[in-house]
């Protein structure tokens, strides 16, 4: 019987409940691992989007200051003047579609503050993104 054939009249059983449960647990673990991996990727992408938008706004703030010798009272001001310094298409929201915190004058003797409250949306937490701390 070493040929690997099943003898006539022998009934071959299906999978046991234990084997099926083991396969389901393994599938669940793999799915959870993929979900955790992808969630980190989404956050990193939103941080990059936020930093890119902040850099564009910073450039526009510099241009506005050169033309008007002051910083605008709101970010929307740069979209409302004619010709606009900041295009209507330029997002003035962070990667989570929340408005940036902007104030002029800023804290610590800065001309202005431009901050995203990051993934958690809470002011003052470690995940805040400040234009003055971006490494570009």
Phi, psi and omega in degrees: 000014182284001183279355179085004178273152177269131182294148180300137178090354179273132180264127179267125183279162176276197179284145177280163178300322179297317179295319179295317179297320179298317178296317179296320178296317179297318177297318178298317179296318178296317179297317179296319178298318179294319181297317179295318180297317181288328181294324176293324179295319179296320179294315179298321178295319179292326176295317179296319177299314180300314181295322178294315178296321179295320178297320178295318178294320178300317178299315180294323177297320177297317179295317179300316181297322178296321183280326187244000180056029177199164174265149183292152179291330177221162176292327180297334179305321182290342177268341186269334181288161179241126350288148183292138176279329178242116181308150174300331181284341181288125181287131174250033173236158180278186182296344178258014179061034173250145179297144174291150169276124180226132173211147176224131357289162180268179177282165176057039176062023176273156180292326180202165172243138175223111189224140167254139180278010171069194185301324183275347177071012182256131178292138174084006179270169184294341183268005177298146179245116183250134182304330183279351180250359180289133179265096179233000000 
